[in-house]
Amino acid sequence: MHRFEGKIKRFKLTFFALIFIFITLIIILISLKYGGNLLKIKEIFQEENKLLIFHLRLPRILADFMVGAGLSVVGFSFQTIVRNPLADPYLFGISGAAAFGYIFGVIFFGNFIVGSYLLSIIISITTVIFVLYLGTKKHEIGISSLILTGVAVSFFFSAVIAVMSVFLSDRFVKNILLWYMGNTGGLTLNESVFSLFIIVLLSFFMFLDMDKLNICRIGESFAQTTGVDVRNLIYRQYILGSMITVAVVSKCGAIGFVGLVMPHIVRLIMKTDYKMQYLMTFFIGGNMLIVLDTVIKTIFYPVEIPVGVITALLGSPFLIILLRKHRSDIN
C-alpha cells in the first residue's frame, strides 16, 4: 500500500514538474519578445535578431530565472528549518557576507575565481551560524532578534564593502556598485547557462532532503526515532543554501526579499507537503523574476534599473506586513 502511494506521489511530482517546465519555456519565449523593441514570435528566430536574442535577452532571462529560483528555495529551506516566516538569505545577512567574500576574493586572489567562491561560502556559512546563535534565546529563534541581528550583519558587510571601495579605482567601484544593487543584465550566455546548471544541481540536492523535513515537521524527537539525523540535515541545508546564495550573488549581486516573499506566495496556494511546495517555489520564484525584470526593462527603456532595486521596493512593504502579522511573536 505504502509502495503504491509512493509511486502515485512520484508520478504527481513528475507530472507537475513537467507542467512547470512547459510554463517556464512559454514565459521565456514570450519574454524574448520584449525589450527596447518589440519582436513578433517568428522574428525571434530570424538571423538578423540572433545577436539581440543570444547576446542580450536570453542570457538576462536565464539569469533572472537562476536568481529567482535559487534564492526562493533557499528562503523556503531556511524558513522551514528555523520555523520562522522571516528567514531569508538577505535578512540573514548571507547575501552581504557572500558579496563581501567575493569582492575580497577578487581583490586578493585575482583571476583565481575558485578561491573567491570558497571564501564567500566560508564567510556565508559562518554568518548563518552567527546570526542563528545571536538570534536564539532559550532554544527558540525569536523573530525580532533574528531580524535585528541579520540587519546588523548586513550593515556591517555593507560598511566594509564601502571602506574597501575607497581604495579601489573609480571604474572598479562603479562596476561593484552596479553589480551589488542586483543586476542580471551583465552575463554572457555561457555564464548564464553554467550558473543556472549549478543552481539547478544544488537545488536538486536540497530537494532530496524534503521528505526528511516533512518528518521533522512532526517533531525532532519523532524524526530521530525514524533514523533522521536532524543536526546533519540542518547543517547540510545551511551549506547548500549558502552555496546557492554565493552562486547567485557572485554573478548578479545582492538581490533582496526574493527568498522572503516567494515561499509565502506558494504557501497560500499549497499548505502541505514540502516536496511539492519546494518544487512550486523553485519554478514560481524563477518565473516571477523573469516577468518582473521583463516588465521593468520594457517600461523604463532605455534606462537600466537593476532588478534588485525593484525587489527591494516591492519586498519592503511585504516585510512590514509580515512583521505586523507576527506582532504577538515579536512582543
FIDREN-457178 format. One record per residue: x, y, z of N, C-alpha, C, CB in turn; residue in three letters. Coordinates in steps of 0.05 Angstrom, whole numbers, padded with zeros to 5 digits, always signed. Glycine has a CB too. Layout:
<atoms>
XYZXYZXYZXYZALA ...
</atoms>
This chain:
<atoms>
+00017-00024+00000+00000+00000+00000+00017+00025+00000-00019+00000+00025MET +00037+00025+00018+00055+00049+00020+00071+00052-00006+00074+00046+00044HIS +00079+00029-00018+00095+00030-00042+00078+00042-00065+00105+00002-00050ARG +00052+00034-00066+00034+00045-00086+00030+00075-00082+00006+00030-00085PHE +00027+00083-00057+00024+00112-00051+00049+00127-00059+00017+00117-00021GLU +00072+00115-00055+00097+00127-00062+00099+00131-00092+00121+00111-00052GLY +00090+00111-00108+00091+00114-00137+00072+00136-00147+00083+00087-00150LYS +00048+00137-00134+00029+00158-00141+00041+00186-00136+00002+00155-00125ILE +00055+00188-00113+00067+00214-00105+00089+00222-00124+00078+00212-00076LYS +00106+00202-00132+00127+00208-00151+00116+00216-00179+00146+00183-00154ARG +00095+00202-00187+00082+00208-00212+00071+00237-00212+00059+00188-00219PHE +00058+00244-00189+00047+00270-00186+00068+00292-00187+00032+00272-00159LYS +00091+00287-00173+00113+00306-00174+00124+00309-00202+00135+00297-00154LEU +00128+00287-00215+00139+00287-00243+00120+00302-00262+00144+00259-00253THR +00094+00297-00259+00074+00309-00276+00074+00340-00272+00046+00298-00269PHE +00074+00349-00247+00075+00377-00241+00101+00390-00250+00070+00383-00211PHE +00123+00376-00247+00149+00386-00255+00149+00391-00285+00172+00367-00247ALA +00138+00373-00301+00137+00376-00330+00119+00399-00337+00126+00350-00343LEU +00097+00403-00323+00079+00425-00328+00094+00452-00323+00053+00424-00311ILE +00108+00453-00300+00123+00477-00293+00145+00483-00313+00135+00474-00265PHE +00158+00462-00323+00179+00466-00343+00167+00477-00369+00194+00439-00349ILE +00144+00466-00377+00130+00476-00401+00122+00505-00398+00105+00459-00406PHE +00111+00512-00374+00103+00540-00369+00127+00559-00370+00088+00542-00342ILE +00149+00549-00358+00174+00565-00358+00184+00570-00387+00196+00550-00342THR +00183+00550-00404+00192+00554-00431+00174+00574-00446+00191+00527-00446LEU +00148+00573-00441+00129+00592-00453+00135+00621-00443+00100+00585-00445ILE +00140+00624-00417+00147+00650-00406+00173+00661-00418+00149+00649-00375ILE +00193+00643-00421+00218+00651-00433+00214+00660-00461+00239+00628-00431ILE +00199+00645-00476+00193+00652-00505+00179+00679-00507+00176+00630-00518LEU +00159+00684-00490+00145+00709-00491+00163+00732-00482+00120+00708-00472ILE +00180+00727-00462+00198+00748-00452+00219+00756-00473+00212+00739-00427SER +00226+00738-00491+00245+00744-00512+00234+00765-00531+00252+00719-00527LEU +00208+00769-00532+00196+00789-00550+00201+00817-00540+00166+00784-00552LYS +00203+00821-00513+00202+00847-00502+00230+00858-00495+00185+00847-00477TYR +00231+00885-00497+00256+00900-00491+00254+00927-00503+00281+00884-00501GLY +00277+00936-00514+00276+00962-00527+00258+00963-00551+00304+00970-00536GLY +00258+00942-00567+00239+00940-00589+00224+00913-00588+00254+00942-00616ASN +00198+00915-00594+00180+00891-00592+00184+00874-00616+00151+00900-00588LEU +00188+00848-00612+00191+00829-00634+00166+00811-00635+00216+00812-00630LEU +00160+00802-00658+00139+00781-00661+00153+00754-00656+00126+00782-00690LYS +00137+00734-00649+00148+00707-00643+00165+00697-00666+00125+00688-00637ILE +00156+00700-00691+00172+00689-00713+00198+00705-00717+00155+00691-00739LYS +00198+00730-00709+00222+00747-00712+00245+00738-00693+00216+00776-00708GLU +00237+00725-00671+00257+00716-00651+00277+00697-00664+00243+00702-00627ILE +00267+00681-00683+00284+00660-00695+00297+00669-00721+00267+00635-00700PHE +00294+00694-00728+00306+00704-00753+00336+00711-00748+00291+00729-00763GLN +00351+00708-00769+00381+00711-00768+00389+00739-00759+00393+00705-00794GLU +00374+00760-00768+00382+00788-00761+00378+00795-00732+00366+00807-00778GLU +00363+00778-00718+00358+00783-00689+00375+00765-00671+00329+00780-00682ASN +00392+00749-00684+00408+00729-00669+00425+00742-00647+00426+00714-00688LYS +00439+00764-00654+00456+00779-00635+00439+00789-00612+00470+00802-00649LEU +00417+00801-00617+00399+00812-00596+00389+00790-00577+00375+00826-00609LEU +00381+00768-00589+00369+00746-00572+00391+00732-00556+00355+00726-00590ILE +00412+00723-00569+00431+00705-00556+00453+00720-00540+00444+00688-00576PHE +00456+00746-00545+00477+00761-00530+00465+00780-00509+00494+00777-00550HIS +00440+00786-00512+00428+00805-00493+00404+00794-00478+00419+00830-00508LEU +00383+00786-00492+00358+00779-00479+00358+00751-00466+00336+00779-00499ARG +00367+00731-00480+00366+00704-00468+00385+00701-00444+00374+00684-00489LEU +00410+00711-00445+00427+00710-00421+00414+00723-00396+00454+00722-00426PRO +00401+00746-00401+00388+00760-00379+00364+00745-00368+00380+00788-00388ARG +00348+00733-00385+00325+00718-00377+00333+00693-00361+00308+00709-00401ILE +00354+00679-00370+00364+00656-00356+00375+00664-00329+00385+00641-00372LEU +00389+00687-00328+00399+00697-00302+00377+00704-00283+00417+00722-00307ALA +00355+00716-00294+00332+00722-00277+00320+00697-00265+00310+00736-00294ASP +00318+00676-00281+00306+00651-00271+00325+00639-00250+00302+00631-00294PHE +00351+00639-00256+00371+00628-00237+00369+00642-00210+00399+00631-00249MET +00368+00668-00210+00367+00684-00185+00341+00679-00171+00370+00714-00191VAL +00318+00681-00185+00292+00678-00172+00288+00650-00161+00270+00683-00192GLY +00295+00629-00176+00292+00602-00167+00311+00595-00144+00297+00582-00190ALA +00336+00603-00147+00356+00597-00126+00350+00610-00099+00383+00605-00135GLY +00345+00636-00099+00340+00650-00074+00314+00641-00062+00340+00680-00079LEU +00294+00635-00078+00268+00626-00068+00269+00600-00052+00248+00624-00091SER +00284+00580-00063+00286+00555-00049+00303+00557-00024+00297+00533-00068VAL +00323+00575-00025+00339+00579-00001+00322+00591+00021+00363+00598-00007VAL +00305+00611+00014+00287+00622+00033+00267+00602+00044+00272+00645+00021GLY +00257+00585+00026+00238+00564+00034+00251+00545+00054+00228+00548+00010PHE +00276+00536+00048+00290+00518+00065+00296+00530+00092+00316+00509+00052SER +00305+00555+00093+00312+00568+00118+00287+00572+00135+00326+00594+00113PHE +00265+00581+00123+00240+00585+00137+00230+00559+00149+00219+00598+00119GLN +00234+00537+00135+00225+00511+00144+00241+00501+00167+00225+00491+00121THR +00268+00504+00165+00286+00493+00185+00283+00508+00212+00315+00495+00175ILE +00284+00535+00211+00283+00550+00235+00255+00556+00244+00299+00577+00232VAL +00235+00548+00228+00207+00552+00234+00201+00582+00239+00198+00535+00258ARG +00212+00598+00222+00209+00627+00225+00202+00638+00197+00236+00640+00235ASN +00179+00653+00196+00169+00663+00170+00187+00685+00158+00142+00673+00173PRO +00206+00695+00173+00222+00717+00163+00251+00709+00156+00224+00739+00184LEU +00256+00682+00157+00282+00673+00149+00287+00676+00119+00286+00643+00157ALA +00310+00688+00112+00315+00695+00084+00345+00701+00082+00298+00720+00075ASP +00357+00692+00060+00386+00697+00057+00394+00726+00058+00396+00685+00031PRO +00376+00744+00050+00382+00773+00050+00380+00783+00079+00363+00788+00032TYR +00358+00776+00093+00354+00786+00120+00373+00772+00140+00326+00781+00129LEU +00383+00748+00133+00403+00735+00150+00430+00748+00148+00404+00705+00142PHE +00433+00765+00127+00459+00777+00123+00477+00760+00105+00473+00782+00149GLY +00467+00737+00095+00483+00720+00078+00491+00732+00052+00469+00693+00073ILE +00472+00747+00040+00477+00760+00014+00500+00780+00017+00452+00774+00004SER +00499+00796+00039+00520+00815+00044+00547+00801+00049+00513+00832+00068GLY +00546+00779+00064+00570+00764+00070+00582+00752+00045+00564+00741+00090ALA +00565+00741+00027+00574+00730+00002+00586+00751-00016+00551+00716-00013ALA +00573+00775-00016+00584+00797-00033+00611+00806-00023+00564+00821-00032ALA +00613+00809+00004+00639+00817+00016+00661+00796+00009+00636+00820+00046PHE +00654+00770+00013+00673+00749+00009+00682+00748-00020+00662+00722+00016GLY +00663+00753-00039+00670+00751-00067+00688+00775-00075+00645+00750-00084TYR +00681+00799-00066+00697+00823-00073+00725+00821-00061+00683+00849-00063ILE +00726+00812-00036+00751+00808-00022+00769+00788-00037+00747+00799+00007PHE +00755+00766-00046+00770+00746-00061+00780+00755-00088+00752+00722-00065GLY +00763+00771-00102+00772+00781-00128+00796+00800-00125+00748+00796-00142VAL +00796+00816-00104+00818+00835-00100+00844+00820-00093+00811+00854-00077ILE +00842+00800-00076+00867+00787-00067+00874+00762-00082+00863+00780-00038PHE +00854+00748-00094+00861+00724-00110+00862+00729-00140+00840+00703-00104PHE +00852+00753-00148+00854+00760-00177+00837+00741-00194+00882+00759-00186GLY +00849+00728-00213+00835+00711-00232+00829+00683-00221+00851+00708-00257ASN +00838+00678-00196+00832+00652-00184+00804+00652-00172+00853+00645-00161PHE +00784+00648-00190+00756+00651-00183+00747+00631-00162+00738+00648-00207ILE +00759+00606-00163+00752+00585-00143+00758+00595-00115+00768+00559-00149VAL +00780+00609-00111+00787+00620-00085+00766+00639-00075+00814+00633-00086GLY +00756+00656-00093+00735+00676-00086+00709+00661-00078+00729+00695-00109SER +00702+00640-00093+00678+00625-00086+00680+00612-00059+00672+00604-00108TYR +00703+00599-00054+00707+00585-00029+00706+00604-00005+00734+00569-00029LEU +00719+00627-00008+00719+00647+00013+00691+00657+00018+00737+00671+00005LEU +00675+00661-00003+00648+00670+00000+00631+00650+00015+00635+00676-00027SER +00634+00624+00008+00619+00603+00021+00626+00601+00050+00625+00576+00007ILE +00652+00602+00057+00660+00600+00085+00649+00623+00101+00691+00600+00087ILE +00651+00647+00091+00641+00671+00105+00610+00670+00107+00649+00697+00090ILE +00596+00660+00086+00567+00658+00087+00558+00638+00108+00557+00650+00059SER +00570+00614+00109+00562+00594+00128+00568+00604+00157+00577+00568+00123ILE +00590+00617+00161+00597+00628+00187+00576+00649+00195+00625+00641+00186THR +00567+00665+00176+00547+00686+00181+00521+00673+00190+00543+00703+00156THR +00512+00651+00176+00487+00638+00184+00489+00628+00212+00482+00614+00165VAL +00511+00615+00219+00514+00604+00247+00514+00627+00267+00540+00588+00249ILE +00528+00649+00260+00530+00672+00278+00502+00685+00283+00549+00693+00267PHE +00487+00689+00261+00461+00702+00263+00441+00684+00279+00449+00707+00235VAL +00442+00658+00274+00424+00640+00288+00431+00638+00318+00425+00612+00276LEU +00458+00639+00323+00467+00637+00351+00458+00662+00367+00497+00635+00352TYR +00461+00686+00355+00453+00710+00369+00423+00714+00370+00466+00734+00356LEU +00409+00702+00350+00380+00705+00348+00365+00684+00364+00372+00703+00320GLY +00380+00666+00377+00367+00644+00393+00367+00651+00422+00381+00617+00388THR +00344+00647+00434+00341+00652+00463+00324+00629+00475+00327+00680+00468LYS +00336+00616+00494+00324+00593+00507+00315+00572+00487+00299+00602+00524LYS +00333+00566+00468+00329+00546+00447+00307+00552+00428+00323+00519+00460HIS +00298+00577+00427+00278+00586+00408+00289+00609+00392+00251+00594+00422GLU +00283+00609+00366+00293+00631+00348+00272+00652+00347+00299+00619+00320ILE +00277+00675+00360+00258+00697+00360+00258+00713+00335+00264+00715+00384GLY +00235+00722+00327+00232+00737+00302+00247+00764+00303+00203+00742+00295ILE +00243+00779+00325+00255+00805+00327+00285+00804+00329+00244+00820+00352SER +00295+00786+00346+00324+00783+00349+00338+00774+00323+00331+00764+00372SER +00324+00756+00308+00334+00746+00283+00337+00769+00263+00317+00724+00272LEU +00316+00785+00261+00315+00807+00242+00337+00828+00249+00288+00821+00241ILE +00338+00835+00274+00357+00855+00283+00386+00846+00279+00353+00862+00313LEU +00391+00821+00285+00418+00810+00282+00426+00809+00252+00420+00782+00294THR +00407+00800+00235+00412+00799+00207+00416+00826+00195+00388+00786+00193GLY +00400+00846+00203+00403+00873+00193+00430+00885+00201+00380+00891+00203VAL +00438+00880+00226+00464+00890+00236+00487+00878+00220+00467+00883+00266ALA +00485+00852+00215+00506+00838+00199+00507+00850+00171+00501+00808+00199VAL +00484+00854+00159+00482+00865+00132+00495+00893+00131+00453+00867+00122SER +00489+00910+00151+00501+00937+00152+00531+00935+00155+00489+00952+00176PHE +00540+00916+00172+00569+00912+00176+00583+00906+00150+00574+00890+00197PHE +00573+00886+00135+00586+00879+00110+00584+00901+00089+00574+00853+00099PHE +00561+00915+00089+00558+00938+00070+00579+00960+00076+00530+00950+00072SER +00583+00964+00102+00603+00985+00111+00631+00976+00103+00601+00989+00141ALA +00637+00950+00107+00664+00940+00099+00669+00943+00069+00667+00911+00108VAL +00648+00936+00053+00650+00938+00024+00654+00968+00016+00624+00927+00011ILE +00640+00986+00030+00644+01015+00025+00672+01024+00031+00623+01031+00041ALA +00683+01015+00053+00711+01022+00061+00730+01011+00040+00718+01011+00089VAL +00726+00986+00031+00744+00974+00011+00742+00990-00015+00736+00945+00006MET +00719+01000-00021+00715+01015-00047+00731+01041-00048+00685+01022-00050SER +00737+01052-00024+00752+01077-00023+00780+01073-00035+00754+01087+00006VAL +00791+01049-00032+00818+01044-00040+00820+01032-00068+00832+01025-00020PHE +00797+01030-00082+00797+01018-00109+00793+01040-00130+00774+00998-00111LEU +00798+01033-00155+00795+01052-00177+00766+01059-00181+00808+01041-00203SER +00761+01083-00193+00734+01092-00197+00718+01073-00215+00734+01120-00210ASP +00731+01063-00235+00718+01044-00254+00710+01019-00240+00736+01037-00278ARG +00727+01008-00223+00722+00984-00208+00699+00988-00188+00747+00974-00193PHE +00699+01012-00175+00677+01019-00156+00650+01021-00170+00684+01045-00142VAL +00650+01033-00194+00625+01036-00209+00614+01008-00217+00630+01052-00235LYS +00631+00990-00225+00623+00963-00232+00612+00948-00207+00646+00947-00244ASN +00626+00952-00184+00617+00940-00159+00590+00950-00151+00638+00945-00137ILE +00586+00976-00153+00560+00988-00145+00537+00977-00162+00562+01019-00147LEU +00541+00977-00188+00520+00967-00206+00515+00937-00201+00529+00970-00236LEU +00536+00922-00196+00533+00893-00190+00519+00889-00163+00560+00879-00191TRP +00527+00904-00143+00517+00900-00116+00487+00907-00113+00533+00917-00096TYR +00477+00924-00130+00449+00932-00130+00431+00909-00141+00444+00957-00145MET +00443+00889-00153+00427+00867-00163+00421+00870-00193+00402+00864-00148GLY +00441+00864-00209+00438+00868-00238+00441+00841-00252+00459+00888-00248ASN +00421+00833-00267+00422+00807-00282+00429+00811-00311+00395+00793-00279THR +00436+00835-00319+00440+00841-00347+00469+00840-00357+00429+00867-00353GLY +00487+00832-00340+00516+00833-00349+00528+00807-00355+00531+00847-00328GLY +00513+00785-00357+00524+00759-00361+00524+00751-00391+00509+00738-00345LEU +00543+00735-00399+00543+00723-00425+00525+00698-00425+00572+00715-00435THR +00518+00688-00448+00501+00664-00450+00514+00640-00436+00495+00657-00479LEU +00540+00637-00440+00554+00614-00427+00554+00617-00397+00583+00613-00437ASN +00558+00641-00387+00557+00646-00358+00530+00640-00346+00566+00675-00351GLU +00509+00649-00360+00482+00645-00351+00474+00615-00350+00462+00660-00369SER +00482+00601-00372+00475+00572-00373+00490+00557-00352+00483+00561-00401VAL +00516+00563-00348+00532+00549-00328+00522+00555-00300+00562+00557-00330PHE +00516+00580-00294+00505+00588-00268+00478+00575-00262+00502+00618-00266SER +00461+00574-00283+00435+00561-00280+00439+00531-00274+00418+00565-00305LEU +00458+00518-00287+00463+00490-00283+00472+00485-00254+00486+00480-00302PHE +00489+00502-00243+00499+00500-00215+00475+00503-00196+00520+00521-00209ILE +00458+00523-00201+00435+00527-00184+00416+00504-00184+00420+00553-00192ILE +00410+00493-00208+00392+00470-00210+00404+00446-00196+00387+00463-00240VAL +00430+00442-00198+00443+00419-00185+00441+00421-00155+00472+00417-00194LEU +00449+00445-00144+00448+00449-00115+00419+00448-00105+00461+00476-00108LEU +00401+00459-00120+00373+00459-00112+00362+00430-00111+00356+00476-00131SER +00371+00414-00130+00363+00386-00130+00372+00371-00105+00374+00371-00155PHE +00397+00377-00097+00408+00365-00072+00391+00373-00048+00438+00372-00068PHE +00383+00399-00047+00366+00408-00025+00339+00394-00026+00362+00439-00027MET +00328+00390-00051+00303+00377-00055+00302+00348-00044+00296+00376-00084PHE +00325+00335-00045+00327+00307-00036+00321+00304-00006+00354+00295-00042LEU +00324+00326+00009+00320+00326+00038+00291+00333+00046+00339+00345+00052ASP +00274+00339+00027+00247+00349+00034+00230+00328+00048+00233+00358+00009MET +00234+00302+00042+00220+00281+00056+00227+00281+00085+00225+00253+00043ASP +00253+00284+00091+00263+00285+00118+00252+00309+00133+00294+00285+00119LYS +00250+00332+00119+00239+00356+00131+00209+00353+00137+00244+00381+00113LEU +00196+00338+00120+00168+00331+00125+00164+00316+00151+00156+00315+00102ASN +00183+00297+00156+00183+00282+00181+00189+00300+00205+00203+00258+00180ILE +00209+00318+00201+00217+00336+00223+00194+00355+00231+00241+00353+00214CYS +00175+00360+00212+00153+00377+00219+00136+00366+00242+00135+00381+00194ARG +00135+00339+00244+00121+00327+00267+00135+00332+00293+00118+00296+00262ILE +00161+00333+00292+00177+00338+00316+00205+00325+00313+00163+00327+00341GLY +00225+00338+00324+00252+00328+00322+00256+00301+00335+00272+00348+00334GLU +00243+00297+00358+00245+00272+00373+00235+00249+00356+00231+00273+00400SER +00211+00254+00344+00200+00233+00326+00217+00228+00302+00171+00242+00317PHE +00229+00249+00291+00246+00246+00267+00270+00229+00274+00255+00274+00257ALA +00282+00233+00298+00305+00218+00305+00299+00188+00309+00317+00229+00331GLN +00274+00182+00318+00266+00154+00321+00263+00140+00294+00240+00153+00337THR +00258+00156+00273+00255+00144+00246+00282+00143+00232+00236+00161+00230THR +00303+00151+00245+00330+00149+00234+00340+00174+00220+00330+00127+00214GLY +00326+00196+00223+00335+00222+00211+00355+00235+00230+00311+00240+00206VAL +00379+00241+00219+00399+00256+00234+00393+00285+00231+00428+00249+00224ASP +00378+00297+00249+00368+00324+00247+00390+00344+00245+00350+00331+00270VAL +00411+00341+00261+00433+00361+00261+00447+00361+00234+00453+00355+00283ARG +00453+00338+00223+00466+00336+00197+00448+00347+00175+00475+00307+00191ASN +00423+00342+00178+00403+00352+00158+00403+00382+00157+00375+00341+00165LEU +00403+00394+00181+00403+00424+00183+00429+00435+00172+00399+00433+00212ILE +00452+00424+00180+00477+00434+00170+00479+00431+00140+00500+00418+00184TYR +00470+00409+00129+00471+00404+00100+00454+00425+00085+00461+00376+00094ARG +00431+00432+00096+00413+00452+00083+00426+00480+00085+00386+00452+00097GLN +00439+00486+00107+00452+00512+00110+00476+00514+00090+00463+00515+00139TYR +00491+00493+00088+00514+00493+00070+00505+00496+00041+00531+00468+00073ILE +00485+00480+00033+00475+00482+00005+00462+00509+00000+00454+00460+00000LEU +00447+00520+00020+00435+00546+00017+00455+00568+00014+00417+00552+00041GLY +00477+00566+00030+00498+00586+00027+00512+00584+00000+00519+00582+00050SER +00516+00560-00010+00529+00556-00036+00512+00568-00058+00534+00526-00041MET +00485+00564-00056+00467+00575-00076+00468+00606-00075+00438+00566-00072ILE +00468+00617-00051+00469+00646-00047+00495+00657-00059+00466+00653-00018THR +00517+00644-00054+00543+00653-00065+00542+00652-00095+00566+00635-00054VAL +00531+00630-00107+00530+00628-00136+00514+00650-00148+00518+00601-00144ALA +00492+00658-00135+00475+00680-00144+00489+00707-00141+00448+00680-00129VAL +00498+00712-00117+00510+00738-00111+00535+00743-00127+00517+00740-00081VAL +00552+00723-00131+00577+00727-00146+00572+00735-00175+00593+00701-00145SER +00549+00728-00186+00543+00735-00214+00524+00759-00216+00530+00711-00227LYS +00505+00762-00198+00484+00782-00201+00482+00802-00178+00458+00769-00206CYS +00498+00799-00157+00497+00817-00135+00476+00809-00114+00490+00845-00145GLY +00472+00826-00094+00455+00821-00072+00426+00829-00078+00464+00835-00046ALA +00410+00810-00087+00382+00815-00094+00364+00807-00070+00374+00801-00120ILE +00352+00826-00058+00337+00821-00033+00308+00814-00036+00340+00844-00015GLY +00298+00801-00015+00269+00797-00010+00257+00775-00028+00254+00822-00014PHE +00271+00765-00048+00260+00744-00065+00256+00718-00048+00279+00737-00088VAL +00276+00711-00032+00274+00688-00015+00254+00691+00008+00300+00681-00003GLY +00247+00715+00014+00227+00720+00035+00198+00718+00024+00231+00748+00048LEU +00193+00730+00001+00166+00733-00009+00156+00707-00023+00165+00755-00029VAL +00172+00695-00040+00162+00673-00056+00152+00649-00040+00184+00663-00074MET +00166+00640-00019+00155+00617-00003+00127+00623+00009+00174+00610+00019PRO +00122+00648+00016+00096+00656+00027+00074+00655+00006+00097+00684+00040HIS +00081+00663-00018+00062+00661-00041+00055+00632-00046+00074+00674-00066ILE +00075+00615-00046+00070+00586-00051+00052+00574-00028+00096+00571-00053VAL +00057+00582-00003+00042+00571+00019+00013+00579+00018+00054+00579+00045ARG +00007+00602+00005-00021+00609+00001-00035+00590-00019-00023+00638-00010LEU -00019+00579-00037-00030+00560-00057-00032+00532-00046-00013+00561-00083ILE -00011+00523-00032-00009+00496-00022+00000+00496+00007+00009+00478-00039MET -00015+00483+00024-00009+00484+00053+00010+00461+00062-00034+00483+00069LYS +00007+00437+00049+00022+00414+00059+00041+00403+00038+00002+00392+00066THR +00058+00384+00047+00078+00370+00031+00100+00389+00021+00064+00358+00007ASP +00122+00387+00036+00145+00404+00030+00157+00400+00002+00167+00400+00050TYR +00155+00375-00008+00166+00369-00034+00152+00385-00056+00164+00339-00040LYS +00126+00385-00055+00110+00399-00075+00114+00429-00072+00080+00392-00074MET +00114+00438-00046+00118+00467-00041+00146+00476-00052+00116+00473-00011GLN +00166+00459-00047+00193+00466-00056+00194+00468-00087+00213+00444-00047TYR +00181+00449-00100+00180+00449-00129+00167+00474-00140+00166+00424-00140LEU +00144+00481-00128+00129+00505-00136+00146+00530-00130+00102+00506-00122MET +00159+00530-00108+00175+00554-00100+00197+00558-00121+00187+00550-00072THR +00210+00537-00129+00232+00538-00149+00222+00551-00175+00244+00511-00154PHE +00201+00541-00186+00191+00550-00212+00177+00577-00210+00173+00529-00224PHE +00160+00580-00190+00146+00606-00187+00166+00629-00182+00125+00605-00165ILE +00186+00623-00165+00206+00644-00159+00221+00652-00184+00226+00633-00138GLY +00230+00632-00200+00245+00638-00224+00228+00653-00245+00255+00612-00236GLY +00204+00644-00249+00186+00656-00269+00177+00684-00261+00162+00638-00274ASN +00172+00688-00235+00163+00714-00226+00185+00735-00231+00156+00713-00196MET +00210+00727-00226+00232+00747-00231+00236+00752-00261+00258+00736-00218LEU +00232+00732-00277+00233+00737-00306+00212+00757-00314+00229+00710-00322ILE +00188+00753-00305+00165+00771-00312+00171+00799-00302+00139+00761-00301VAL +00180+00801-00276+00185+00827-00264+00207+00842-00280+00194+00824-00235LEU +00229+00829-00286+00251+00843-00300+00243+00850-00328+00276+00825-00300ASP +00227+00833-00341+00218+00839-00368+00201+00864-00369+00203+00815-00380THR +00183+00866-00350+00165+00889-00347+00182+00914-00342+00144+00886-00325VAL +00202+00912-00324+00218+00936-00318+00234+00946-00342+00238+00928-00295ILE +00248+00927-00355+00265+00936-00378+00249+00946-00401+00283+00912-00387LYS +00224+00937-00404+00206+00946-00425+00195+00974-00420+00184+00926-00430THR +00185+00978-00395+00173+01003-00388+00193+01026-00386+00159+01000-00361ILE +00217+01020-00374+00236+01042-00369+00258+01044-00390+00249+01037-00342PHE +00256+01029-00411+00276+01031-00433+00278+01060-00443+00269+01012-00456TYR +00302+01071-00447+00328+01059-00447+00343+01059-00420+00346+01072-00468PRO +00330+01068-00399+00342+01069-00373+00343+01040-00362+00327+01088-00353VAL +00367+01033-00351+00370+01006-00340+00368+01008-00309+00398+00994-00347GLU +00346+00996-00299+00342+00995-00270+00348+00967-00260+00313+01004-00262ILE +00368+00963-00242+00374+00937-00232+00350+00924-00219+00397+00938-00212PRO +00345+00898-00225+00322+00885-00214+00322+00883-00184+00320+00856-00226VAL +00347+00884-00172+00349+00883-00143+00337+00908-00130+00378+00881-00135GLY +00337+00931-00144+00325+00955-00133+00295+00952-00132+00332+00980-00151VAL +00283+00940-00152+00254+00936-00153+00245+00915-00133+00245+00927-00181ILE +00260+00893-00130+00252+00873-00110+00253+00885-00081+00271+00848-00111THR +00272+00903-00077+00274+00917-00051+00250+00935-00046+00300+00933-00048ALA +00242+00949-00067+00218+00967-00066+00193+00951-00060+00215+00984-00091LEU +00190+00928-00073+00166+00912-00070+00167+00895-00045+00162+00894-00094LEU +00191+00886-00037+00194+00868-00015+00192+00882+00012+00220+00854-00016GLY +00200+00907+00014+00200+00922+00039+00172+00924+00051+00211+00950+00036SER +00151+00932+00036+00124+00932+00047+00115+00904+00056+00104+00943+00026PRO +00123+00883+00041+00116+00856+00048+00128+00848+00075+00125+00836+00026PHE +00152+00857+00080+00165+00852+00106+00150+00866+00128+00194+00861+00106LEU +00141+00890+00124+00125+00905+00144+00099+00890+00150+00119+00934+00134ILE +00086+00880+00129+00061+00865+00132+00066+00840+00149+00049+00857+00105ILE +00088+00826+00143+00094+00802+00159+00100+00809+00188+00118+00788+00147LEU +00114+00831+00193+00121+00839+00220+00095+00846+00235+00140+00863+00220LEU +00076+00859+00222+00051+00865+00235+00035+00839+00241+00034+00884+00218ARG +00036+00821+00222+00021+00796+00225+00032+00779+00249+00023+00779+00199LYS +00058+00781+00253+00071+00765+00274+00079+00783+00297+00096+00750+00264HIS +00063+00805+00301+00070+00824+00322+00070+00811+00350+00050+00847+00321ARG +00051+00793+00355+00050+00780+00381+00075+00764+00387+00025+00762+00383SER +00086+00751+00365+00110+00735+00369+00134+00754+00376+00117+00719+00344ASP +00134+00777+00363+00156+00796+00368+00154+00807+00397+00155+00819+00348ILE +00130+00814+00405+00127+00824+00432+00134+00803+00453+00098+00833+00437ASN 
</atoms>
